[in-house]
Amino acid sequence: MKRAHGFYSVPYVLWLALFVIAPLVLIVYQSFFNISGQFTFDNYKLYLSSGTYLRMTLNSVWYALLITALTLLISYPTAYWLSQTKHKQLWLLLIILPTWINLLLKAYAFIGIFSQGGSVNRFLQFFGFGAHQLLFTNTSFILVAAYIEIPFMILPIFNAIDELKPSLLNASKDLGATNWQTFSKVVFPLTLDGVKAGVQAVFIPSLSLFMLTRLIGGNKVITLGTAIEEHFLVTQNWGMGSTIGVVLIIAMIAIMFLTGERKKRGR
């Protein structure tokens, strides 16, 4: 029986080794070489001493926080409402459907929506507000990124809410708790793991966005993902690009640790 389990785990172990561990090892290895192929620690020294890279790091964290906060603000009420509806699986499917569309196609769709002759500006002109520069702004970048990430926040929160036992809610009401007290003392604490999972699913990818920064932000939004793309595809400085990649990996591990479930040790 143990041999059978070992045999079935071989594809998973191979996949993990080839497509997860090996790329991480290569990125760490490449980060210790300069553009001339010489072994050096200068990449890390430059990153830690350069104000430009530190500003990029702060920008990446700040935008990721804004995107995560906006998606959470929209997703929690939506997930709670979905859990109360009659055809919740159908509504959930409609929310998931946009994730099947390619990211590039969605980005170009928003370029058409936010452009000078787009539907949003035509709507504003209809009410006499005139055309505005909506594309290539920080606001448009945050809105589009939040729209793309929302399904990944809604799903874990919805699952956590849907798994709540009705008896707990009924007990809260029987004890005289108001709707707000029931939500704040029972519902939200018991669904906090779903919120943490949603934060991980949104915050971590938002740290390394680069396509939307170009297409929607118009290169006005500079993040670490943009810097990695520049180093790998433009300057060909793979060592510096790998160094930034290592920093992002460390940041992602830190976020997973901070938002992960901690088991309390007891006697």
TAZI-V309806 format. One record per residue. N is the residue number from 1. PHI is phi as a letter, one per 40 degrees, with the letter a starting at -180 (999 if undefined). NEAR is the number of other C-alpha atoms within 8 Angstrom. Layout:
n phi near
N PHI NEAR
N PHI NEAR
//
This chain:
n phi near
1 999 4
2 c 5
3 c 6
4 c 7
5 c 8
6 c 8
7 c 7
8 c 8
9 c 8
10 c 8
11 d 7
12 c 8
13 c 8
14 c 8
15 c 9
16 c 9
17 c 9
18 c 9
19 b 8
20 b 9
21 c 9
22 c 9
23 c 9
24 c 8
25 c 8
26 c 8
27 c 12
28 c 11
29 c 8
30 c 11
31 c 15
32 c 13
33 b 14
34 c 15
35 c 9
36 c 5
37 g 6
38 c 7
39 c 7
40 a 8
41 b 8
42 c 8
43 c 14
44 c 8
45 c 8
46 c 8
47 c 10
48 c 8
49 b 6
50 c 8
51 c 6
52 c 6
53 c 10
54 c 10
55 c 8
56 c 11
57 c 10
58 c 8
59 c 10
60 c 14
61 c 9
62 c 8
63 c 11
64 c 13
65 c 9
66 c 9
67 c 15
68 c 12
69 c 8
70 c 9
71 c 13
72 c 13
73 c 8
74 c 9
75 c 13
76 c 11
77 c 8
78 c 9
79 c 13
80 c 10
81 c 8
82 d 11
83 c 10
84 c 7
85 c 7
86 c 4
87 b 6
88 c 10
89 c 6
90 c 7
91 c 9
92 c 9
93 c 8
94 c 8
95 c 8
96 c 9
97 d 8
98 d 7
99 c 8
100 c 6
101 c 8
102 d 7
103 c 6
104 c 6
105 c 8
106 c 9
107 c 12
108 c 9
109 c 8
110 c 10
111 c 11
112 c 10
113 c 9
114 c 14
115 c 11
116 d 9
117 b 8
118 c 10
119 c 9
120 c 8
121 c 14
122 c 10
123 c 8
124 c 11
125 c 10
126 c 7
127 c 6
128 g 6
129 c 7
130 g 7
131 c 9
132 b 6
133 c 8
134 c 9
135 c 11
136 g 13
137 b 13
138 c 9
139 c 6
140 c 13
141 c 14
142 c 11
143 c 9
144 c 11
145 c 11
146 c 12
147 c 8
148 c 8
149 c 10
150 d 13
151 d 11
152 c 10
153 c 17
154 c 13
155 d 10
156 c 12
157 c 16
158 c 14
159 c 9
160 c 12
161 c 12
162 c 7
163 c 6
164 c 9
165 c 6
166 d 6
167 c 6
168 c 9
169 c 11
170 c 8
171 c 8
172 c 11
173 c 11
174 c 7
175 c 6
176 g 6
177 c 10
178 c 7
179 c 7
180 c 7
181 c 9
182 c 13
183 c 9
184 c 9
185 b 8
186 b 12
187 c 12
188 c 9
189 d 8
190 c 9
191 b 11
192 c 8
193 c 9
194 c 12
195 c 12
196 c 10
197 c 13
198 c 15
199 c 13
200 c 11
201 c 10
202 b 15
203 c 12
204 c 12
205 c 8
206 c 12
207 c 14
208 b 12
209 c 12
210 b 10
211 c 7
212 c 11
213 c 16
214 c 11
215 c 12
216 c 15
217 c 15
218 g 11
219 g 9
220 c 10
221 c 11
222 b 11
223 b 15
224 c 15
225 c 10
226 c 13
227 c 11
228 c 12
229 c 11
230 c 11
231 c 13
232 c 11
233 b 7
234 b 7
235 c 7
236 g 9
237 c 10
238 c 12
239 c 13
240 c 11
241 c 15
242 c 13
243 c 15
244 c 12
245 c 10
246 c 11
247 c 8
248 c 11
249 c 8
250 c 8
251 c 8
252 c 9
253 c 8
254 c 8
255 c 10
256 c 9
257 c 7
258 c 6
259 c 10
260 c 8
261 c 5
262 b 4
263 c 4
264 c 4
265 c 4
266 b 3
267 c 2
//
